[in-house]
Amino acid sequence: MRAIIRGFDVFLRRASHVFELDGDQTSVMRLQLAHTRHALELTDGTRGKAGDRVVLLHLANERVPPLPPEGPDLNWALRMHRDLVCALRLIAQHMQIDPRLADIHLVGGISALISYKDKGAINLMEHLGFMVMPYHSPLGVR
């Protein structure tokens, strides 16, 4: 069953043009090039127009540290935090040298894991430099 799921995941990544950073097989993040659907203004004053190119971050699920049987604990959280920070630094470095990313000044992602009710997750994302906003799908559902 795992092989089928992994195969389907590979198919979806290819179909969505999700890619690794220079063949990096260790990072917990992958990238996808996309366009903004609407104008944005971030908390730091960065602005984006509808149609601007953006890098979307994708979690490499198979590289996330396995959860302990008792559930997430402080060791797991620290390792995950370290892995995320390492991946974000690598992406920032890569954006400075990869010509495909030269004109991009917006980085984001879509997550079903973060709720506006989960202040801890929002605080973590803000600590990592992200602004959490509601997601509006093209179908009009949240």
C-alpha positions as a Markdown table, in Angstrom:
| # | Residue | x | y | z |
|---|---|---|---|---|
| 1 | Met | 0.0 | 0.0 | 0.0 |
| 2 | Arg | 2.9 | 2.4 | 0.8 |
| 3 | Ala | 4.3 | 1.9 | -2.6 |
| 4 | Ile | 1.0 | 2.8 | -4.2 |
| 5 | Ile | 0.8 | 6.0 | -2.1 |
| 6 | Arg | 4.4 | 6.9 | -2.9 |
| 7 | Gly | 3.8 | 6.3 | -6.6 |
| 8 | Phe | 0.7 | 8.5 | -6.5 |
| 9 | Asp | 2.6 | 11.2 | -4.6 |
| 10 | Val | 5.4 | 11.2 | -7.3 |
| 11 | Phe | 2.7 | 11.4 | -10.0 |
| 12 | Leu | 1.0 | 14.4 | -8.3 |
| 13 | Arg | 4.4 | 16.2 | -7.8 |
| 14 | Arg | 5.3 | 15.8 | -11.5 |
| 15 | Ala | 1.8 | 16.9 | -12.6 |
| 16 | Ser | 2.0 | 20.0 | -10.3 |
| 17 | His | 5.6 | 20.8 | -11.3 |
| 18 | Val | 6.8 | 20.5 | -7.6 |
| 19 | Phe | 10.6 | 20.2 | -7.5 |
| 20 | Glu | 13.5 | 19.6 | -5.2 |
| 21 | Leu | 16.3 | 22.1 | -4.7 |
| 22 | Asp | 19.2 | 20.9 | -6.9 |
| 23 | Gly | 18.2 | 17.3 | -6.3 |
| 24 | Asp | 18.3 | 17.7 | -2.5 |
| 25 | Gln | 16.9 | 14.5 | -1.1 |
| 26 | Thr | 17.0 | 15.5 | 2.6 |
| 27 | Ser | 15.1 | 18.8 | 2.9 |
| 28 | Val | 11.6 | 18.6 | 4.4 |
| 29 | Met | 10.4 | 21.2 | 1.8 |
| 30 | Arg | 9.9 | 21.1 | -2.0 |
| 31 | Leu | 9.0 | 24.1 | -4.2 |
| 32 | Gln | 6.4 | 24.9 | -6.8 |
| 33 | Leu | 6.3 | 28.0 | -9.1 |
| 34 | Ala | 2.8 | 29.6 | -9.2 |
| 35 | His | 1.1 | 32.9 | -9.6 |
| 36 | Thr | -0.9 | 35.0 | -7.1 |
| 37 | Arg | -4.6 | 35.0 | -7.6 |
| 38 | His | -5.1 | 38.5 | -6.1 |
| 39 | Ala | -3.2 | 41.4 | -4.8 |
| 40 | Leu | -1.4 | 41.0 | -1.4 |
| 41 | Glu | 0.1 | 43.2 | 1.2 |
| 42 | Leu | 2.2 | 41.5 | 3.8 |
| 43 | Thr | 2.8 | 42.7 | 7.3 |
| 44 | Asp | 6.3 | 43.9 | 6.4 |
| 45 | Gly | 5.0 | 46.1 | 3.6 |
| 46 | Thr | 5.8 | 43.7 | 0.8 |
| 47 | Arg | 3.2 | 44.0 | -2.0 |
| 48 | Gly | 2.2 | 41.6 | -4.7 |
| 49 | Lys | -0.1 | 42.2 | -7.7 |
| 50 | Ala | -2.5 | 39.6 | -9.0 |
| 51 | Gly | -0.5 | 37.4 | -11.4 |
| 52 | Asp | 2.9 | 37.9 | -9.7 |
| 53 | Arg | 5.1 | 34.8 | -9.6 |
| 54 | Val | 5.4 | 33.2 | -6.2 |
| 55 | Val | 7.2 | 30.2 | -4.8 |
| 56 | Leu | 4.9 | 27.8 | -3.0 |
| 57 | Leu | 6.3 | 25.5 | -0.3 |
| 58 | His | 5.4 | 21.9 | -0.1 |
| 59 | Leu | 6.1 | 19.6 | 2.9 |
| 60 | Ala | 8.0 | 16.5 | 1.9 |
| 61 | Asn | 5.8 | 14.2 | 4.1 |
| 62 | Glu | 8.1 | 11.2 | 3.9 |
| 63 | Arg | 10.9 | 13.3 | 5.3 |
| 64 | Val | 9.1 | 14.6 | 8.3 |
| 65 | Pro | 10.5 | 13.0 | 11.5 |
| 66 | Pro | 8.3 | 10.1 | 12.5 |
| 67 | Leu | 6.0 | 10.8 | 15.4 |
| 68 | Pro | 6.7 | 8.8 | 18.6 |
| 69 | Pro | 4.0 | 6.3 | 19.5 |
| 70 | Glu | 2.9 | 8.5 | 22.4 |
| 71 | Gly | 2.5 | 11.4 | 20.0 |
| 72 | Pro | 4.6 | 14.5 | 19.4 |
| 73 | Asp | 6.9 | 15.5 | 22.3 |
| 74 | Leu | 9.5 | 18.2 | 22.8 |
| 75 | Asn | 12.3 | 16.3 | 21.1 |
| 76 | Trp | 10.1 | 15.7 | 18.0 |
| 77 | Ala | 9.0 | 19.4 | 18.0 |
| 78 | Leu | 12.6 | 20.6 | 18.3 |
| 79 | Arg | 13.8 | 18.3 | 15.5 |
| 80 | Met | 10.9 | 19.4 | 13.2 |
| 81 | His | 11.6 | 23.1 | 14.0 |
| 82 | Arg | 15.3 | 22.6 | 13.2 |
| 83 | Asp | 14.4 | 20.8 | 9.9 |
| 84 | Leu | 12.0 | 23.6 | 8.9 |
| 85 | Val | 14.5 | 26.4 | 9.6 |
| 86 | Cys | 17.2 | 24.5 | 7.7 |
| 87 | Ala | 14.9 | 24.0 | 4.7 |
| 88 | Leu | 13.9 | 27.7 | 4.8 |
| 89 | Arg | 17.5 | 28.8 | 4.9 |
| 90 | Leu | 18.4 | 26.5 | 2.0 |
| 91 | Ile | 15.4 | 27.9 | 0.0 |
| 92 | Ala | 16.5 | 31.5 | 0.7 |
| 93 | Gln | 20.0 | 30.8 | -0.5 |
| 94 | His | 18.7 | 29.0 | -3.5 |
| 95 | Met | 16.5 | 31.9 | -4.5 |
| 96 | Gln | 19.5 | 34.2 | -4.7 |
| 97 | Ile | 21.3 | 32.0 | -7.3 |
| 98 | Asp | 18.6 | 30.2 | -9.3 |
| 99 | Pro | 17.7 | 32.2 | -12.4 |
| 100 | Arg | 14.2 | 30.6 | -12.4 |
| 101 | Leu | 13.5 | 32.4 | -9.1 |
| 102 | Ala | 15.2 | 35.7 | -9.8 |
| 103 | Asp | 12.1 | 37.8 | -10.1 |
| 104 | Ile | 10.2 | 36.2 | -7.1 |
| 105 | His | 9.7 | 38.2 | -3.9 |
| 106 | Leu | 6.8 | 36.2 | -2.5 |
| 107 | Val | 7.0 | 32.8 | -0.8 |
| 108 | Gly | 4.0 | 31.0 | 0.6 |
| 109 | Gly | 2.1 | 27.8 | 0.9 |
| 110 | Ile | -1.3 | 26.3 | 1.5 |
| 111 | Ser | -1.8 | 24.2 | 4.6 |
| 112 | Ala | -4.8 | 22.3 | 6.0 |
| 113 | Leu | -2.8 | 21.8 | 9.2 |
| 114 | Ile | -3.2 | 25.4 | 10.4 |
| 115 | Ser | -6.5 | 26.7 | 11.8 |
| 116 | Tyr | -7.2 | 30.2 | 13.0 |
| 117 | Lys | -8.2 | 28.5 | 16.3 |
| 118 | Asp | -4.7 | 27.1 | 16.7 |
| 119 | Lys | -2.7 | 30.1 | 18.0 |
| 120 | Gly | 0.3 | 27.9 | 18.6 |
| 121 | Ala | 0.6 | 26.9 | 15.0 |
| 122 | Ile | 0.0 | 30.5 | 13.9 |
| 123 | Asn | 2.7 | 31.8 | 16.4 |
| 124 | Leu | 5.2 | 29.2 | 15.0 |
| 125 | Met | 4.5 | 30.3 | 11.4 |
| 126 | Glu | 4.9 | 34.0 | 12.3 |
| 127 | His | 8.1 | 33.1 | 14.2 |
| 128 | Leu | 9.4 | 31.6 | 11.0 |
| 129 | Gly | 8.6 | 34.8 | 9.1 |
| 130 | Phe | 5.2 | 33.9 | 7.6 |
| 131 | Met | 1.9 | 35.7 | 7.7 |
| 132 | Val | -1.1 | 33.4 | 8.1 |
| 133 | Met | -4.1 | 34.3 | 6.0 |
| 134 | Pro | -7.3 | 32.5 | 5.2 |
| 135 | Tyr | -7.3 | 30.4 | 2.1 |
| 136 | His | -9.9 | 31.0 | -0.6 |
| 137 | Ser | -10.0 | 28.2 | -3.1 |
| 138 | Pro | -10.8 | 28.9 | -6.7 |
| 139 | Leu | -14.1 | 27.1 | -6.1 |
| 140 | Gly | -15.0 | 29.6 | -3.4 |
| 141 | Val | -14.8 | 27.2 | -0.4 |
| 142 | Arg | -12.5 | 27.5 | 2.6 |
